[in-house]
Amino acid sequence: MTGRDGKEGTELGPTIRVWRERLSPSDLGLPVTGRTRRATGLRREELAELAGLSVDYVVRLEQGRATAPSGQVVAALSRALRLTGAEREHLHRMAGLVPPDGGPVPDTLPPGVRRVLDRLGDVAVAVFTAHWQLLWWNAGWAALLGDPAATPTELRNFARERFPVGAGAARVTGWPVRVDDPDHSDLTVVSDLRRATGRFPRDARLAELVRELTEGNERFARMWAGGTVAAHREDRKTVEHPRVGPVEIDCDVLTDGDSELKIVILSAAPGSAAASRFKDALTARRT
């Protein structure tokens, strides 16, 4: 499928279909007739009516025969499909209205960012690429989660750790980590990867990662089929540290501008038992 610049790599038609199928007439205040519905979610006719488009054009969009909708059409589809802000951005990028980055996913940490991160001594910090490949971590991260240096470089991928495929387990954490809401947390990782495919549609490593996880992990494939687009911003975790016991931490994800580098910061509430254990973990690593 091609966009306005004639390059391959978008998923415009399939994604519009996924978004259409996740809605129901009742979600949008449409009347539900008594006859049996065969379509999953909205019918194409219903989406066309809501967006002010012809049914034929919606069909051509979903089948990949129309690949360059105008800004007005994209805006109408966004409203009709009740897209989130991140999803609207993704749709515009797939339509070629915002030129996608032509290069690969950046995997270089700017010196200025590195200097700032080096000063964050009381927290655990790591930096990941847009496709969740681990680039850098500080001593606090190694003390709290285990040193990733023990894992081969190519296996230091957080998405592969969350959604394992085959026998070669990927690891960016050395100790077991529990999240408060596993389903939501896993979905945010999947949604963030879909967002990355809109930002870097021609990156071979990202495409291969998505292919590998879709084909090899049923849970990932099911979540990917949902079509959700979002950024992974925050989480709540418990690290089962082997020397100091369970440590409850807040996980915040910052993004470094156009490069989409993810700066993951783990911290504990000041004065809490978790903060004391976090400090003990740092001390234990030095001894």
C-alpha positions, -999 to 999 in steps of 0.1 A, spaced: 0 0 0 14 34 -9 9 70 4 12 104 -12 50 101 -17 46 68 -35 65 48 -9 53 16 6 47 9 43 14 23 55 -15 3 68 -42 28 60 -70 5 48 -66 -23 74 -63 2 102 -95 21 92 -113 -13 91 -100 -22 126 -112 11 140 -146 7 123 -151 -28 136 -144 -18 172 -174 6 173 -210 -3 176 -241 18 164 -251 23 201 -217 39 208 -226 66 183 -263 70 190 -273 52 158 -305 32 157 -301 -6 160 -326 -24 137 -342 -56 147 -326 -76 119 -295 -97 126 -262 -79 120 -235 -98 102 -209 -70 103 -186 -67 133 -190 -31 147 -201 -4 123 -211 -12 88 -193 6 60 -226 23 51 -228 37 87 -193 50 87 -199 66 53 -230 84 66 -213 96 98 -182 109 78 -202 124 49 -185 101 24 -198 78 -3 -199 41 6 -178 34 -25 -150 56 -13 -150 39 22 -148 6 4 -119 18 -18 -101 31 13 -103 -1 32 -93 -22 2 -63 -1 -5 -75 13 -38 -77 48 -24 -45 57 -5 -43 95 -5 -74 109 13 -75 147 17 -71 164 50 -109 171 50 -116 134 46 -91 123 72 -106 148 97 -141 135 89 -130 99 94 -113 108 127 -145 123 140 -167 95 128 -144 68 142 -140 86 176 -102 85 173 -80 96 202 -54 124 196 -26 98 190 -48 78 166 -57 110 146 -20 117 142 -14 81 131 -42 83 105 -27 116 91 7 100 89 -6 69 71 -25 92 46 8 110 39 -5 143 52 24 146 77 56 135 59 70 105 79 106 104 89 124 88 60 153 74 81 155 45 106 145 46 142 172 68 159 194 48 183 219 75 195 216 93 228 224 130 225 253 141 247 233 168 264 206 143 274 233 119 286 248 146 309 214 153 324 207 116 330 241 111 346 230 136 373 199 116 383 217 95 409 188 87 432 165 71 406 168 42 381 170 55 345 172 37 312 168 49 276 150 29 249 146 35 212 111 39 196 109 2 192 119 -5 228 155 -15 222 176 -7 254 203 18 246 216 30 280 210 26 317 225 40 349 238 23 381 205 28 398 187 8 371 213 -21 374 210 -20 412 172 -21 412 164 -44 383 196 -63 377 224 -54 352 213 -58 316 250 -62 306 245 -99 312 220 -101 283 233 -100 247 228 -67 230 203 -79 204 181 -94 231 178 -62 252 143 -54 239 115 -46 263 87 -55 239 103 -89 233 106 -94 271 69 -86 276 59 -108 247 84 -137 245 88 -157 213 106 -190 212 134 -201 236 157 -171 233 143 -150 261 149 -113 258 157 -95 291 162 -59 301 154 -67 338 173 -92 359 147 -97 386 110 -105 384 88 -73 379 50 -72 386 27 -45 373 -6 -35 389 -27 -39 357 -9 -64 334 -35 -62 306 -34 -24 305 3 -23 308 8 -48 279 -17 -29 258 2 4 262 34 -13 249 15 -27 219 -2 6 212 31 24 215 47 1 189 18 8 165 24 45 170 60 40 161 51 23 128 33 55 119 63 76 128 89 53 112 70 34 86 101 22 66 123 11 95 132 -26 88 140 -34 124 107 -22 136 88 -40 109 106 -72 117 99 -68 154 62 -64 148 62 -94 123 80 -116 148 58 -107 177 26 -110 157 35 -144 143 51 -158 175 30 -144 204 -7 -149 205 -13 -123 232 6 -97 212 -13 -106 180 -46 -103 197 -38 -68 211 -22 -57 178 -54 -66 160 -73 -41 182 -57 -11 163 -51 11 194 -25 39 190 -11 55 221 21 64 239 33 44 270 36 71 296 34 57 332 29 26 351 31 11 386 54 -18 393 68 -40 421 103 -53 417 110 -86 435 146 -77 445 165 -108 456 184 -90 484 160 -63 498 126 -78 490 97 -62 471 101 -26 460 71 -7 448 80 19 422 65 45 399 75 42 362 73 74 341 82 75 304 95 107 288 100 111 251 130 129 235 114 149 207 115 137 171 139 109 178 112 92 200 138 80 224 120 68 256 136 79 289 122 55 315 125 68 351 118 45 381 114 61 415 98 54 449 77 78 470 100 98 494 98 85 529 81 53 520 93 17 528 99 13 491 123 43 491 142 27 519 145 -6 501 155 13 469 183 29 488 193 -5 503 194 -19 468 219 8 457 240 1 488 239 -36 482 253 -32 447 282 -12 459 292 -38 485 
